[in-house]
């Protein structure tokens, strides 16, 4: 009995090892990076909402609130927004992340718009997140978040 050995039997395995496996690894790392990006965006949005709502709540003038005509001091609101952002994101006074922060890079406050009566505060922030595709190769993407807190009651209650 003679057995003939196929000379091309290892080619398919070599093709899979050299071409398909790296493509699957890159695809998996891109999906992981996208998930981390959207998870950070969600965390930033939740923390921003909490910070701005707390700042507006602290800044409301109780006398006017009892009369159902809310008013706020714009300078005080801005000060409180920065204070709550530092506290809730675990940042120092220059908005650079401390150890244990959800951010990797400094927080950038793009816009704070305050209307005193009726109370309306709009805040836009961003940070940069690096999504690693392969060791040493990554893409830096801006992660924006925006919130608006306003008094929308019109019923006088």
N, C-alpha and C positions, 0 to 999 in steps of 0.2 A: 504494500500500500504506500502510495506516495501522497504526501500532502503538499499542496501548493500554497505558498504563503502570499497573501495579497500585500503588495508593496505599499498600497495607499490606505491601509487600514487605520493608521494613526493620524491621517490628515484631518479628519473630522474633529477629533479630540483637540488637536492643535488649533484648529479654527475656533472652536468653542472657547478654548482657554485664552487665546490672544484677542479675539474680537468681541464675542458676546458677553463674557464675564465683565470686562471693564465697562462696557456700555450699561449693563445692568447695575453695576456699582455706582456709576455716575448718576443714573436715573434715580436710584434709591437715595443718594445723598442730596439730590435736588428736591426730592419730595420731603425729606427730613428738614432741609433748610427752609422750604416754603411753609411747612407746618410751624417751625420755630418763629418765623417772621409773623405769621398771622396770630400766633399765640401771644407774642409780644405786643402786637397792635391791639389785641383785645384787652390785655392787662393795662396798657397805657390808657386806653379809652376809659376803662372802669376807674382807674385811679384819678384820671383827670376829672371825670364826672363827680366823683366823691369830693375832690379837693375844691372845685369851683362851687359846688352846692354848699359845702361847709363854709366857704369864705363869704358867700352871699348871705347865708343864714346868720353868720356872726356880724355882718355889716348892716343888717336891717335895723332901722331905727324903730324901737318898740312903740313910741307914741304914734307914729304914722301907721304902723302895722295894725294897731288897735282900731284905727279909723278906716282900715282897708284901703289905704292909699300908699303903699310901700314906697320908700325912698332910700337911697344908699349914697354914701360918700365914695366917689370914684377912687380917690387916692387910698383910702382905707381898704377898699376891696382889692386893689392891686397888691397892696402890702400883704393882705391875708392870703391871696391866691399864691403868691410866691412862698409864703410861709408854709401853707399846706402842701404845695408841690415838693418843697424840700423835705418835709416830714414824711409824706406818703410815698415818695419815690426813693427815700433814703439818700438824699443828696446833701452836699455841703452848700455853703452860701453862693458859690460860683456855679451851681447846678451841675457839678461834676459828681458822678456816682461814687458812693462810699461802698465799702465791702458789704455785700448782701443786698445790693440794689438789683432791681429787675433790668436795669439798663447797663449796657457795656460802655456807651459813649455819653458825653454830656447831653443834657436836655436843652433844647433850643426853644425858647418862647418866641414864636413867630408874630403873634398878635394878641393883645388884650384890649378889648373894646368894652367900655363901661358906659351905660346910660343910667342916669340917676333916678329918673322918674318917668314912666314906670320902670322898675328895676329890670335891667337886662344886661347880662355879662356874656361876652363871647370870647373864648380863649382858643387859640390854635398853638399847638406844640409839635415838635418833631424830635427825633433822634435818629441815629444811624445804626443799622444792624448789619453786620457782616455775615453773609451766608457762605459757608465753606463748601466748595464743590469737591475739592480734592485737597490733600495735604499741601498747604502753602498757596493754594489757589482759591480765592474767594471773591464774592461780589458784595460791594457795600451798597445797601439800599436805604433810602430815607423811610422812616416809619412815622407817618403823620397821625395826629389825633385832633379832634375839634369838638367843642361842646358849646352849647348855648343854654344859659339858665335865665329864665325870665318870669315875671309875674303875669300870668295869663288870665287871672280871675277877673271877670267882668260883672259878676252877679252881686258885688257889694258885700260878700260874706267872707 
